[in-house]
């Protein structure tokens, strides 16, 4: 019944609008704007070539900006840092403390601190000469990717490199310069994951011992219904604070990249 009334009211409003709008349009003399679409001929002059190059550069810049988060994660120290910090939170069993925003923010600033010498070299060797017009785009790319490749090669295991070299079915590289970047990046990411989980395992051991001691004490006292995590959590936090855990973890993380 309500739907029928709404439908009748809607139809009446449409009829009223149709009757009112033409009259008001005639009295006020509304005019529609002219719309024109011009398509130039494809003449290959210098101006058109310059516009095309500029458009391609803008498109390339937008593509790089859209891939900036992936570049930050895959070719820098961000992966190792954020995994280790997340494993610390899981080892403490504090659930969402510290929050994800704190962990990601700290990981970003530590990444900036660790990668600053690399980015400074890229700026000196590639960005500034390119902005000054001393080198072209290809030369700037080859200069800029070199410090980043050296950083990734320093942190990548030979086993991971050989895996992707064999899977790509390429010839055996004679030196590091012969390794393509698309082969180096996944090998670097796998190495970062392995090192991050190794550090996380070492961090887990003391907290796991606290959980085992608390669980055994509760079982011996017959308090089976009391969750051991509730009792062990204050002792974990106390241990982490007494040994200055954040200082030790951050110091160890930074030294792993030297």
C-alpha positions in Angstrom: 0.0 0.0 0.0 2.8 2.4 0.8 4.6 1.5 -2.4 1.5 2.4 -4.4 1.2 5.8 -2.8 4.8 6.5 -3.3 4.5 5.6 -7.0 1.4 7.8 -7.5 3.2 10.8 -5.8 6.3 10.2 -8.0 4.2 10.2 -11.2 2.5 13.4 -10.2 5.8 15.1 -9.5 7.1 14.0 -13.0 3.9 15.4 -14.7 4.2 18.7 -12.7 7.9 19.0 -13.7 7.1 18.4 -17.4 4.4 21.1 -17.3 6.5 23.7 -15.5 9.9 23.4 -17.0 9.0 24.3 -20.7 7.1 27.4 -19.5 9.9 28.6 -17.3 12.4 27.8 -20.1 10.4 30.0 -22.6 10.1 32.9 -20.2 13.8 32.9 -19.2 15.1 32.1 -22.7 17.6 29.4 -21.6 20.3 28.5 -24.1 22.3 25.4 -24.2 26.1 25.9 -24.5 27.8 24.9 -27.7 30.0 21.8 -27.5 32.6 21.2 -30.2 35.2 18.5 -30.6 38.2 19.2 -32.7 40.6 16.4 -33.8 43.9 17.6 -35.3 45.5 15.8 -38.1 48.5 13.6 -37.2 51.2 15.7 -38.7 54.7 14.8 -37.3 56.0 18.2 -36.5 58.3 19.2 -33.7 55.6 20.6 -31.5 53.5 17.4 -31.7 56.6 15.2 -30.9 57.4 17.4 -27.9 53.9 17.1 -26.6 54.0 13.3 -27.1 57.3 13.0 -25.2 56.0 15.2 -22.4 52.8 13.1 -22.2 54.8 9.9 -22.0 57.0 11.3 -19.2 54.0 12.3 -17.2 52.5 8.9 -17.7 55.8 7.3 -16.6 55.9 9.5 -13.5 52.3 8.6 -12.6 53.2 4.9 -13.0 56.2 5.2 -10.7 54.2 7.1 -8.1 51.5 4.4 -8.2 54.1 1.7 -7.7 56.0 3.7 -5.0 54.6 1.6 -2.0 55.6 -1.6 -3.7 59.1 -0.2 -4.5 59.4 0.9 -0.9 58.5 -2.6 0.4 60.4 -4.7 -2.1 63.8 -3.0 -2.7 64.5 -1.5 0.8 64.9 -2.7 4.3 61.2 -2.2 5.1 60.3 -5.9 4.8 62.8 -7.1 7.4 62.0 -4.3 9.9 58.2 -4.6 9.8 58.3 -8.4 10.1 60.6 -8.3 13.1 58.5 -5.6 14.9 55.3 -7.6 14.2 56.9 -10.8 15.6 57.9 -8.9 18.7 54.3 -7.9 19.3 53.2 -11.5 18.8 55.8 -12.8 21.1 54.7 -10.4 23.8 51.1 -11.5 23.2 49.9 -7.9 23.5 47.6 -8.3 20.5 47.3 -4.8 19.1 49.8 -3.0 21.3 51.7 -1.3 19.8 49.1 -0.5 17.1 49.7 -1.2 13.4 50.2 2.5 12.8 53.1 2.7 15.2 54.8 -0.4 13.8 54.4 0.8 10.2 55.4 4.3 11.0 58.5 3.2 12.9 59.4 0.8 10.1 59.2 3.6 7.6 61.4 6.0 9.6 64.0 3.2 10.2 63.9 2.4 6.5 64.6 6.1 5.8 67.5 6.1 8.3 69.0 2.9 6.8 68.5 3.8 3.2 69.5 7.4 3.4 73.1 6.9 2.2 71.8 5.0 -0.8 69.2 7.6 -1.6 71.8 10.4 -1.2 74.1 8.6 -3.7 71.2 8.2 -6.1 70.4 11.9 -5.8 74.0 12.9 -6.4 74.7 10.6 -9.2 71.4 10.5 -11.1 68.7 12.9 -10.0 70.7 16.1 -9.9 72.5 15.6 -13.2 69.1 14.7 -14.8 67.5 17.8 -13.5 70.4 19.9 -14.7 70.1 18.4 -18.2 73.5 16.8 -18.1 72.3 13.2 -18.8 69.2 11.7 -20.5 66.6 9.5 -18.9 68.3 6.2 -19.7 71.6 7.3 -18.3 69.9 8.7 -15.2 68.2 5.3 -14.7 71.4 3.3 -15.1 73.2 5.6 -12.6 70.3 5.6 -10.1 69.7 1.9 -10.1 73.4 1.1 -9.4 73.5 2.1 -5.6 70.2 0.3 -5.1 71.5 -2.8 -6.8 74.6 -2.8 -4.7 72.5 -2.6 -1.5 70.3 -5.5 -2.6 73.3 -7.6 -3.7 75.0 -7.0 -0.3 71.9 -8.4 1.5 71.0 -11.2 -0.9 72.2 -14.8 -0.4 73.9 -16.5 -3.3 71.5 -19.5 -2.9 68.5 -17.3 -3.6 70.2 -15.6 -6.6 71.1 -19.0 -8.1 67.5 -20.1 -7.7 66.0 -17.3 -9.8 68.9 -17.4 -12.3 68.1 -21.1 -12.9 64.3 -20.5 -13.1 64.8 -17.6 -15.6 66.8 -20.0 -17.8 69.4 -17.4 -18.5 73.1 -17.9 -19.0 75.3 -18.2 -15.9 76.3 -14.6 -15.0 80.0 -13.9 -14.9 79.8 -11.2 -12.3 77.2 -9.3 -10.3 76.7 -6.7 -13.1 75.3 -9.5 -15.3 72.4 -10.2 -13.0 69.2 -8.5 -14.2 67.3 -6.4 -11.8 64.1 -8.4 -12.3 66.0 -11.5 -11.0 67.7 -9.6 -8.2 64.5 -8.2 -6.6 62.7 -11.5 -5.8 65.9 -13.0 -4.6 66.4 -10.0 -2.3 62.9 -10.3 -0.9 63.3 -14.0 -0.1 66.6 -13.3 1.7 64.9 -10.5 3.7 62.1 -12.9 4.7 64.5 -15.6 5.8 66.6 -13.2 7.9 63.5 -11.6 9.5 62.2 -14.9 10.6 65.5 -15.9 12.0 65.6 -12.8 14.1 62.0 -13.4 15.1 62.8 -17.0 16.3 65.6 -15.7 18.5 63.3 -13.1 20.0 60.6 -15.7 20.6 62.8 -18.0 22.8 62.8 -16.1 26.1 59.1 -15.3 25.9 58.4 -18.9 25.2 60.3 -20.0 28.2 58.2 -17.6 30.4 55.0 -19.1 29.0 56.3 -22.7 29.7 57.3 -21.8 33.3 53.9 -20.1 34.0 51.9 -22.9 32.4 53.8 -25.6 34.5 53.3 -23.6 37.7 49.6 -23.3 37.0 49.2 -26.9 36.2 51.0 -27.9 39.4 48.7 -25.7 41.4 45.6 -27.2 39.7 44.6 -23.9 38.2 43.7 -25.3 34.8 41.0 -22.9 34.0 43.2 -19.8 34.4 44.8 -18.8 31.0 48.6 -18.9 31.3 48.8 -15.9 28.9 47.0 -13.7 31.4 49.7 -14.4 34.0 52.7 -14.5 31.8 51.9 -11.2 30.0 53.1 -8.9 32.9 56.3 -10.9 33.3 57.0 -10.6 29.6 56.5 -6.9 29.6 58.7 -6.6 32.7 61.4 -8.6 31.2 61.3 -6.6 27.9 61.5 -3.4 29.8 64.3 -4.4 32.2 66.6 -5.5 29.3 65.7 -2.4 27.3 64.2 -4.5 24.6 63.4 -1.8 22.0 67.0 -0.5 22.2 68.4 -4.0 21.7 66.1 -4.9 18.9 66.5 -1.7 16.9 70.3 -1.8 17.4 70.5 -5.4 16.2 68.2 -4.6 13.2 70.3 -1.7 12.0 73.6 -3.7 12.5 72.3 -6.5 10.3 72.4 -4.1 7.3 76.0 -3.1 7.8 
